[in-house]
Amino acid sequence: MVQRISLIPVEERLRAIADAGYNTFLLKTKDVFLDMLTDSGVNAMSDNQFAGMMKADDAYAGSMTFYELAEAVEEVLGYKYVMNTHQGRAAEHLLTKVFAKPGDVVPTNYHFTTTKAHIELAGAACLEIYYDEALKTESTNPFKGNMDPDKLRNVIEKYGKEKVAFVRMEATTNLIGGQPFSMANLRQIRRICDEHGIILVLDGSLVCENGYLIRQREKGYEDKTVGEIVRETCGLADLYYMSGRKNTSVRGGLIATNNKALFEKIRPWLPVYEGFYTYGGMSMREIGAMAVGIKEMVDPAVAGCAVEQVKYFVGRLVETGIPVVTPPGGLACHLDAMKFLPHVPQSQYPAGSLSAALYMSSGIRSMERGTVSMDRDREGKEVLADVELTRIAVPRRVYTVSHIEYAVDRISWLYKHRDLVKGLKFVYEPPVLRFFDGRLEPIDDWGKGLSEAFKREIGDC
Ligand SMILES: Cc1ncc(COP(=O)(O)O)c(C=O)c1O
């Protein structure tokens, strides 16, 4: 469906962002022109997905729609056992509840916010095992999402294999720019897990983008279909989970595996935290749409739509001289806030400032992916992020090139006026996942100066 959007005048945008505590999560959609906050749960569904919703079997137990989904999961991902969860983080909750104990470690190619929170709530620690190249925002390395096998071996030696709850590979590392891992790397990690009897968990929330990028970038995969690559990827993991809000374009999640023993360890907890075995916290209608979405997601036209738009977006910003993460990744265009706003120290949240400033200069809602997205450590000390990114997501099948051109135009204007943007400070900070609900204030009231410059040079809108 289509939805009316409007671009409110700049003074109103200033008021809206101030009311939202300079946190784009707290904006109301009536004040947002292009909603590029996330690709999660906001992708356009297909006609067949809507049809899947209409004919869903709404039974509490034994719904045939769940069995349709299970068939689709087996066909596309190759897993025999599946359970739904209300979204990806609920899958993370169950996995960490069952497999992680206090004192354990979870090595990962890079953490995701909710994953890390669940690992830490289980009393375990999340360890980042990437190649140094992963944090170079400007790079030509095609697989910045690879895990460093030598570092993984060192971790296993240091902590002992019994302390490694599981190894987690995230298909396109969200927080460092949607960067893929290669199949060769996944195979190496699989081998190390096998040598030590460690469970390998795949976060496949963006498994199709990872597959599409492997097809484009890894030798030997150019003639394989995205579907074949996805099946091969899934075949290397012991346990798979995904937020269905991205690739399947619905609101839900799942855990799947071919390992019956592992599955049976998790299954008893499903009705406690999520719902009965055949719905697991999702509505049957969403499961109906997911059964279709899981087949559609491996269609190259679907798997590639965000990747190709992001490539275009990043390419245009590179041409314009704007600091942006390269190579382009899976889900969004990521501005490098430390290069965009070099005068704003990390302790004053440059990525948060840039996200707020971008909203003021364009009505575009992006997301802070930097220090605001890191929670404080156990002693209450600030943890500085490895990179400060302002993520401008491209929801699948929603925006066109002209929307992207608009964004490029306004980002360029903002870049010319970047000296007007200063830092932020927290005025309210929740104890966990503070980026969702935290409220901030601009240092020296910089929002006013920026909106006045905009009004002078561009006008209201
Ligand atoms: C890689 C990754 N894993 C897990 C999650 C959590 O999923 P959800 O938002 O459905 O809870 C997300 C969400 O953005 C994600 O990007």
The ligand as a MOL file (V3000), in Angstrom:
LIG
                    3D

  0  0  0     0  0            999 V3000
M  V30 BEGIN CTAB
M  V30 COUNTS 16 16 0 0 0
M  V30 BEGIN ATOM
M  V30 1 C 21.5720 -8.8200 12.7590 0
M  V30 2 C 20.4020 -8.6800 13.6610 0
M  V30 3 N 20.1580 -9.6150 14.5790 0
M  V30 4 C 19.1030 -9.5350 15.4140 0
M  V30 5 C 18.2330 -8.4710 15.3480 0
M  V30 6 C 17.0770 -8.3820 16.3030 0
M  V30 7 O 15.9150 -8.6660 15.6500 0
M  V30 8 P 14.5000 -8.0100 16.0190 0
M  V30 9 O 14.6000 -6.5390 15.7790 0
M  V30 10 O 13.5160 -8.6950 15.1330 0
M  V30 11 O 14.2700 -8.3060 17.4570 0
M  V30 12 C 18.4320 -7.4870 14.3930 0
M  V30 13 C 17.5190 -6.3480 14.2950 0
M  V30 14 O 17.7430 -5.3350 13.6890 0
M  V30 15 C 19.5530 -7.5970 13.5320 0
M  V30 16 O 19.8270 -6.6620 12.5990 0
M  V30 END ATOM
M  V30 BEGIN BOND
M  V30 1 1 1 2
M  V30 2 1 2 3
M  V30 3 2 2 15
M  V30 4 2 3 4
M  V30 5 1 4 5
M  V30 6 1 5 6
M  V30 7 2 5 12
M  V30 8 1 6 7
M  V30 9 1 7 8
M  V30 10 2 8 9
M  V30 11 1 8 10
M  V30 12 1 8 11
M  V30 13 1 12 13
M  V30 14 1 12 15
M  V30 15 2 13 14
M  V30 16 1 15 16
M  V30 END BOND
M  V30 END CTAB
M  END
